[in-house]
């Protein structure tokens, strides 16, 4: 693209659009129609310049012009309770369902890795000895030891808040660092897998695997699923950097980034629920089967939310992104 020729051909339209936006009086019907047409043209021209002949000064000018025109044409809109309800009944479950091909494999691979590492630790005393002294291992795994008392080490409310904050940070890191080609996300998954596998292996070696599962499953099913979702979305964001598809890389990252922000808000609520279970159910005096049943019910409810509510929302056209009227204009480009 010859940028000088392009500017000479379309510059008068941009100037005219700027004049209409500066009008203090109410625009006439003809002027309003002209404003809409010029806004649409300028949006398309901005996308063309961004994809073929990037010029920072011109892009900044047109971006500002398009934003002003968009505010004039569409108007500003405040978020309402109806928006929040729509997000949790359609937008969030649709986003979860649309990203299932990323986070479901993450969940399967994580589970296999934990099982493999846990078996390796349990079957090899020399590996256990490299982790801590024998008396320290006994203190961790004995009845009433550190693994059991951890969940009742603080008042339930304070413990739930602490757990929620920590898990939200883990999920947030997975989402935020996805743009770095997903590499930090893999590290977050690996460290979490090692932590779970260590407890699994040590408790299994002490013939107390049933106690360990009774402590981790009530909250861990939902908690780890939320981590898997965050990791899957983060990896998807990293893949977008490498392969943006039929969009500019900037446009693709903006779309996936908006989805990631929405995921962070939704997952915060999911992790809040798992934190309540970990704080009030896991250390409770309920029978093991009852505690595990509560965790299983919470997990099944989440999966139904994804694969029933989310699937229906997607089939109805929901994309899990912001409303179409609120998205920046864009045109597809060659991959």
N, C-alpha and C positions, 0 to 999 in steps of 0.2 A: 504494500500500500504506500502510495506517495502521500505523505502526511500533509505537505503544503497544498497539494491539489484538493485533498479531502477537506482541509480547513477552509479553503477558498470557496468550495462548493456548498458547505453546510454552515459556515460561520454566520451568515445573515439569519439563518433559522435560530441559531443559539442566541444571537443578540435579540431577536424578536421574542423568544421565550423569556429571556431575562427582563425585557420591557414589560411583558404581561404580568410577570410575577411581582414587579415593583409597583404596579398600579394600586393606588390606595382606595380608589372608588370600586364599586361593585362592577364586575365584568359583565358585558352584555352576553346574550346567548351566543352570538357569532364568535365573540372573543373567547368564551369558555370552550366552545368546540375547537377553536384554533389552538388553545392552550393544551387540550387533551391530545390533539394530533401531534403537536410539536414535542410534547412530553414523551409520547410513544416513540417517535422518530429518534429523539435524542438518547433515549434509553438503549435503543438498538445500536445506534452509532457508538455509544460508549462501550458496549460489549465488543463491537468490531475493533475498536482501537485497542482495548485491553488485550485482545487475543492475537493481533497481528502487528501493530505498530505502537508499542507502549511508549508513551511520553508522559512523565510524571506531572508536568505542569498542566498539560491539557486534560489528563485524566482527573486531576484534582478539580479543575474548573467544571468539567462536565458532571463529575460525581456530585458536587455541591449543587449544580443546577438541577440535576435529576431529583435529588433529595428534596429541594425546595418545591419543585413542580409536583412531586409525589404527595407532599404534605398538602399542597393546594388542591390537588385533584381528589385524593382519597380522604384527606382530613385526618386529624389525630383521633386516636381512640384509646380510652383508658381500660385497663384490665378490670374485669368484673368477676363476681362470684360465679357467673355463668361460664366464664372462660376457664376458671379453675375446675368447675365440675366437668366441662367438656374435656379438659386435659386428662383427668383421672378416669373418665368413663370411655374415652375414645382415643385421644392423642397418645397417652403413655402406653396403654396396652397395644395399640397399633405399632408403635415404635419397637416395643419388646418383640412382637410377633415378626416384624420385618427384619429384625437383626438376629433371629433365632439361628440362622445358618452360621453365625459367628460364635455365639456364646454357648450353644449346645455342644459343639465339638470341644470347646474349651473345658466345659464341665466333664465330658467323658475322659479327655486326656488327663485332666487334673486328678480325677478319681483313680484312674489306672496308675498314675505316677505315685500318688500317696499310698495306694495298696502295695505297689512294688517296693517302694522305699521302706514302708512299715514292715513288710515281711523280711527285708534284708537286715534291718536293724534288729528285729526280734530273733532272727536265726543266727546272728553273729555276735557272740559275747565280746569279741575284741572291738567291734564297732561301738557297742555300748560303753566299754571301758574307756574309749577315746573321748566320750562325751563328758563324763564326770567320774568321780571316785565312786567305788561300790557303795559306801555309806550314803553318799548323796543320792544315788539312784534309788536306794531303798527308801530314803526319806520322801522322795517324790512319788513313789508308786505304792507305798504301804497304805493300808486302810487308814483313813484320816490324814493322809499325806498331802503334799503340796497340790497334786492334781485335783484332789477332791475339795480341799479347803479354798482353792483359788476362787471358786464361784460364790463363796460366802465370806470373802475377805473384807467386803465393805457392805454397808447398808444397801438394800436392793435398789432403791431409787438412784443413789449415787453411782452404784455399779452399772446400772443400765445406761445412765448418762455417759459414763466413761467409755463403755463399750460402744455405744452409738457414735460418739465422737471419733473414736479410733477407727471404726469400720467405715464411717463416712469419709474419713481422710484417705483410707486405702482405696475406696471406690473412686473418690475424686482424683487421686493420683493416676489411677488407671485410665480415666477419661481424659484428663488434662495432658498426660504424657503420650497419648496415642499419636499425636501429630509428629513425634520424634521417631517416625517409622515403626512405632509399636515396640521398640526394644525395651524401654523401661517397664512396659506392661508385662513383658515376659519375665523380667526380674521380680516384679511384685508377685506374680503367680508362683514363681519358683520358691521364693522365701516363705510364702504361705504354705506351699506344699511341704516344704521341709519341716516347718513347725508342726503341722498336723501329723505328718508321718513319724516324727520323733515321739510324740505322745502316744501314737498308735503302737509303735514298735516297742517302746519301753513298758507300757502297760500290758501288752500281749506277752512279753517275756516274763512278766511277773504273774501270769495267769489271771489278769484282771481286765481283760479286753471288754467283758460285759459291762464293767463299771465305767470304763472309758467311753464306750458307745452310749451308755445311758446318760452321760454328762454332756457329750458333744452333739448328739443327734437332735435333742429338743430344739435348740436354737440354731445349730450348725447347718441344717438343711436349708433353711431360708436365708441365713446369713451368707453362706457360701454361694448360693444361687445368685444373690445380688452381686457378689464379687465377680462371679463368672460373667454376668451381664455387662458389668462395667468393663471388664477386661476385653470381652468380645467387641463392644462398641469402640474401645480404645484401639484395638487391633484393626478394626474396620477403618477408623480414622487414619491410622498409619498407612493402610493399603491405599487409601484415597490419594495420599501424597504421591505414591508411585504410579497409580493408575486412576486418574480422575474421570475416565470414561468420556462420553460426548459432551464434556463441559470444560471450561477453563479450570485450571487447578485451583485458582482463587475462589471461583464460584462453587466448585465441588467441596472445598474445605469449609466454606461458609455454611453450606447446607448441612454437612455432616457435623460441623461444630454446633449449629443450632440444635440438632438432634441430641448431641452429647449433653448440652446444657439442660435440655428437658429431661434426659435420662437421669442426670445428677439430682434434679429435684424429686423425681419420682422414686429413685432408689433411696433417697434420704428417708422417705416415709417407710419403705420396705425395711430398711435397716433399723428404723425406730421400733418397728414391731418385733424384729428379731432381738433387739436389745432388751425390750420388755420381757420377752420369753427367757432370755439369758439371765436377767436380773431377778425375776420373780418365780419362774417355773423350774429352771435347771437346778438351783440350790434348794428347792422346796422339799418338803417331806412326802410328796406324792410318790406312789409306787413308780418304779422305773418304767413299766409299761404305760402308765398314764402320762408321764412326762414325754416319752417318745411319741405317744399318740397325739399329743398337742402339737409337737413339732411336725409330724406327718400331715396333720390336718392343715396347718399353716402353709406347708409346702404345696399340698394339693390345691389349696385355694389360690395360691399364686399361679400355679401352672394352669388352672382353669381360667384365671384372669388373662393369661397370655394367649392360650390356645383356643379359647372359646370367645371371650370378649374381644381380644385383640384380632383374631381372625375375622370376626364379623365386622369390626371397624375397618379393617383393610379392604374387605370385600365391598364395603360401602363407600370406598374411595378415600378413607383417611390415610394420610401419609406419615403421621407422627411429627410433622414439621409445623411451623407456625402457619396461620391462615394464609391462603394464597394471596389475598389482598394485601397482606403485610410483608410479603417477600419482595426483595429487590428484583427489578426486571432483569431478564437475562435471555440470551439467545444461544442455542446449541452451536458448538463448533466442532471441527474434526478432532478426533482423538489424537 
